[in-house]
Amino acid sequence: MEKKKHWENIYQTKNIDGVSWYQETPYESIELIKKFSITDSDMIIDIGCGKSFLADNLLKLNYKNITLVDISLNALKEVKDRLNNKSLNFIESDVLNLKLEQTFDIWHDRAVFHFITNKKSIEKYISLCNEYIGVGGKLIIGTFAEDGPLKCSGLEIKRYSTENLKDLFKENFEFIEGFRKLHCTPFDTQQSFTFCVFRKVSSR
Ligand SMILES: C[S@@+](CC[C@H](N)C(=O)[O-])C[C@H]1O[C@@H](n2cnc3c(N)ncnc32)[C@H](O)[C@@H]1O
């Protein structure tokens, strides 16, 4: 509950471009989804979508099956009102409590996984990726890099290199690509991110 309160408060009190993670265009996410989706009917899930413009861009690219998950109803409501589009599915949930009815072709997470800091919850997140990404599906994940910030939005985070992420997901996911990217915040500072793409190869 504390987590939810925190995020609802952030979205109630800050402008859309008043948060460090704001992007006018989520360029890396769009390019990776374009590169690794198979058709525009792919089932795409965005974990911790916030008020991001990713869904707007995916709709423009004609993607038809987009599920947006966030712990904050406030964030989901803003995207819902902004886009008013029936092909979007909204789920208000802590990712760690997700119960989905189908598997996905693309699981996208920018700047959410790094807030999960305890071992048991990290294992739970990985098991959810394993359960809800179909074999052959892609996991596209962006976290703070090893030289990234130590906190975000006042919360502790965990930083990851490509090697760290490879190691975490190695049991059921094959590494496809990874890179570091500097994100320019609206406050003219920079944050170092690691982006990785994995393919689900088995469900042990
Ligand atoms: C740093 S923001 C990133 C938002 C968006 N992905 C982007 O790139 O603009 C983190 C988002 O994750 C959501 N979030 C944080 N913890 C979460 C959790 N355990 N389950 C679901 N959403 C969560 C927050 O409400 C917030 O919208």
The ligand as a Tripos MOL2 file, in Angstrom:
@<TRIPOS>MOLECULE
LIG
   27    29     1     0     0
SMALL
NO_CHARGES

@<TRIPOS>ATOM
      1 C1         10.1090    5.8270  -13.2020 C.3       1 LIG1
      2 S1          8.4690    5.6060  -13.6660 S.3       1 LIG1
      3 C2          8.6230    5.0320  -15.3410 C.3       1 LIG1
      4 C3          7.3440    5.2180  -16.1390 C.3       1 LIG1
      5 C4          7.4080    4.7590  -17.5860 C.3       1 LIG1
      6 N1          7.7840    3.3680  -17.7020 N.3       1 LIG1
      7 C5          8.3570    5.6270  -18.3800 C.2       1 LIG1
      8 O1          9.3660    5.1190  -18.8760 O.co2     1 LIG1
      9 O2          8.0580    6.8200  -18.5150 O.co2     1 LIG1
     10 C6          8.0480    4.1150  -12.8030 C.3       1 LIG1
     11 C7          6.5920    3.7170  -13.0140 C.3       1 LIG1
     12 O3          6.3700    2.4310  -12.4930 O.3       1 LIG1
     13 C8          5.2160    2.4290  -11.6870 C.3       1 LIG1
     14 N2          5.5010    1.4150  -10.6570 N.ar      1 LIG1
     15 C9          6.4110    1.4770   -9.6610 C.ar      1 LIG1
     16 N3          6.4360    0.3430   -8.9620 N.ar      1 LIG1
     17 C10         5.5140   -0.4690   -9.5470 C.ar      1 LIG1
     18 C11         5.0690   -1.7820   -9.2730 C.ar      1 LIG1
     19 N4          5.5830   -2.4970   -8.2640 N.pl3     1 LIG1
     20 N5          4.1040   -2.3050  -10.0520 N.ar      1 LIG1
     21 C12         3.5640   -1.5880  -11.0740 C.ar      1 LIG1
     22 N6          3.9470   -0.3320  -11.3800 N.ar      1 LIG1
     23 C13         4.9080    0.2140  -10.6140 C.ar      1 LIG1
     24 C14         5.0700    3.8330  -11.1590 C.3       1 LIG1
     25 O4          3.7540    4.1670  -10.8360 O.3       1 LIG1
     26 C15         5.6030    4.6320  -12.3410 C.3       1 LIG1
     27 O5          4.5800    4.9440  -13.2390 O.3       1 LIG1
@<TRIPOS>BOND
     1     1     2 1
     2     2     3 1
     3     2    10 1
     4     3     4 1
     5     4     5 1
     6     5     6 1
     7     5     7 1
     8     7     8 2
     9     7     9 1
    10    10    11 1
    11    11    12 1
    12    11    26 1
    13    12    13 1
    14    13    14 1
    15    13    24 1
    16    14    15 ar
    17    14    23 ar
    18    15    16 ar
    19    16    17 ar
    20    17    18 ar
    21    17    23 ar
    22    18    19 1
    23    18    20 ar
    24    20    21 ar
    25    21    22 ar
    26    22    23 ar
    27    24    25 1
    28    24    26 1
    29    26    27 1
@<TRIPOS>SUBSTRUCTURE
     1 LIG1         1 GROUP 0 **** ****
